[in-house]
Amino acid sequence: MTNSGGKERSILALSSGGGHWFELLRLRPAFEGHNVRYVCTDDDYGSDVRPAPFHVVADGNRNQKIVLVLTAAQIVWLLIRHRPDVVVSTGAAPGFLSIRLASLLRIRTVWVDSIANAGELSMSGARVGPYADLWLTQVEDLARPDGPYFLGAVL
């Protein structure tokens, strides 16, 4: 995604907090030369990316259906308001929602599955992968011909 003289892209980079966020931050060199807007579930992480724009969405999981509805509404609002060219996520539930919703809006998507799941794909990654335009794993042994693909790891 590095801009080598090509068109500047608008990127929405989104993840949950903790390890998912730190893995997303490791992708920053690929975003150089592009307009990146970061989204996380923890307001404290905004200082990691300033002066880049930063937004917070609710942190839900599959057991918190009402919170997930709020998260989905917040993500839809960001997608419609900022209309990114690409959505990149490292997970978890908010990342899943961002990829699914962006694909419905015909926005290109990239899912990078967490390195924390060395033995199997994450639950979100396994479910969202078929909807992502580019579906990546950071564990070479988990790569398959139909995806996810292994192009290296960020950790």
Secondary structure, 3 states (H helix, E strand, C coil): CCCCCCCCCEEEEEECCCHHHHHHHCCHHHHCCCEEEEEECCHHHHHHCCCCCEEECCCCCCCCHHHHHHHHHHHHHHHHHHCCCEEEEEECHHHHHHHHHHHHCCCEEEEECCCCCCCCCCHHHHHHHHHCCEEECCCHHHCCCCCCECCCCCC
